[in-house]
């Protein structure tokens, strides 16, 4: 009895222990390598050939393909219209069960009759284009409508001239609005017909062309940008007397390409705005007070301080020389045979011409110094011909020589002529406005360039 109970317990525990065991991890079953059967059933080659022929019969591109099957090896021959069809046919055959390998002998059909497929494709595309004509017309209408709206907005000239500081910038804003609306309309129109890829290609090509044109037209673009900046900065007014680098004259106008000057000789001078923007500009008109100066050399044995004071007093006695700032005289150099003094005086350009003032001040000071007994010597040179020779008796001869006055003209006559020439009372020193009058006449002359002047008298000068 006890043995029976033990046996029953063992029989019950074995299945329970099997259930409590941890299951082993599953192992991957390796994919069996496709093998070629050692034997082949009768009729397999025929069935494979019929199956491939049936598939090719449903595809127009493989209508001229011939199929032969022997021991599972498929041989393809014939022609196809496109090069891609050769690989496509081989891929289809390899998917048929029972095929061992493929001998692909297909070639592309290069005969004239093969072009019928391309003609059919072109005809299909033409038909698609004809069907899209209403949509293309609608897209074109949308493009024109948006572009026309941009032109209407850009045509609000009074608004842009009121917003922009000058007419050049107003025209630039109007052009940017027209261009922006045209591009937006083109993008919308191409999106309507599904040609956004074409838009990307066009914009990419336009970018490359823009970079090339930017390098080719660098000077033109530089002048254009400089014109914009000069029109905003207003560095000078019309009829201002300026010096731009080495060019000097009065300003006629500032255009979108160049600054037009009239030289002091009455000639027209056009300077590219790119060069004007980077140049050093001297404006002689902005400050009505202008200083002139000239140098005179007195004898080294004379009192240079007394000559300096005399020349300064002479300048102060001239009516056209301003007392504030007062005239000045400076000893600047000791030369080989003289002491160089620089005389300076100020004039008001609104009442006195700068050139005339300097032309009268020089002989006035020179005459005053000579009348006071100051010598104005010329450069003296000493010549030595040969150091080994005897001393040439030039010094002895010069010591015994006497200077006799000219018999033709006595010193009193020379002094009288000099006094008359040095007197500035009767000479006119008013500003010479011939060039200024010519500039005003040029600016008031009717013409196209009259409306292209970027100088604005209502805006402050930089």
Order of alpha helices (4+ residues) and beta strands (2+ residues): alpha-alpha-beta-beta-alpha-beta-alpha-alpha-alpha-alpha-alpha-beta-beta-beta-beta-alpha-beta-beta-alpha-beta-beta-alpha-alpha-alpha-alpha
